[in-house]
Amino acid sequence: MQHHECDVAVVGGGLAGTSAALAFSRQGCSVRLFERRDLARDPNRGDILHAPTVDIVRQLGILEVLEARGAGRWHGATIVDSGGTFTASSEVRESWLLNHAEMEAVFLEAAESAGAVLQPDRVRALERDAGVGWRLTTDNGTTSARLLVGADGAESLTRQTLGIAL
């Protein structure tokens, strides 16, 4: 069993968790990112980043990387029925589309390049530690962190531990 220490522990390696890890790493914090899933999954699912998120991704400096990986810009859609008698159109502010696994890979690579450490591990328990902040128990050891970021989805251990309703 190993023990690690860091400034920030991020539970969840999806887009929210990797974005948090990237932002904290760029501010000089030592960051450990916990993710139990194989991040190369979901090859047939796409994601869309809407305008407010595109602004954040642009600030993080990774929009160009997404575009280089094949992200496409989307400005709206027009739907026409088979007889051509009904048409509906919509315009949206700038949005970008990309395969989900590719998008997660870009965010994770940016976080790791900024210094975040990915720990492929399941967090089993969270507890407040008066001397440090938080103690995380995983399948492979423990980690002490000054700050805890919960980005672990609907079944969130972080949310449940803190008593935050869904």
BELZIMO-V147730 format. One line per field, one symbol per residue. phi: phi as a letter, one per 30 degrees, with the letter a starting at -180 (. if undefined). burial: b if it has 16 or more other C-alpha atoms within 10 Angstrom, else e. A space follows every 10 residues. Layout:
# BELZIMO-V147730
phi: ???
burial: ???
This chain:
# BELZIMO-V147730
phi: .cbbbadbcc cjcddddddd dddddddjdd bbccbcdddc dhdcccbbcd eddeeddddd icdddddddj dcdbclbbcb dddicbbbbb cbdebbcaee dddddddded ddddjdcdcd acdcabbdbe dbkbbcccdc lbbcbdbccc bcidcedddd ddicdd
burial: eeeebbbbbb bbbbbbbbbb bbbbbbeebb bbbbbbeebe eeeeeeebbe eeebeebeeb ebbeebeeee beebeeeeee eeeeeeeeee eeebbbbbbb bbbbbbbbbb bbebbbbbbb bbbeebebee eeebbbbbee ebbbbbebbb bbbeebbbbe eeeeee
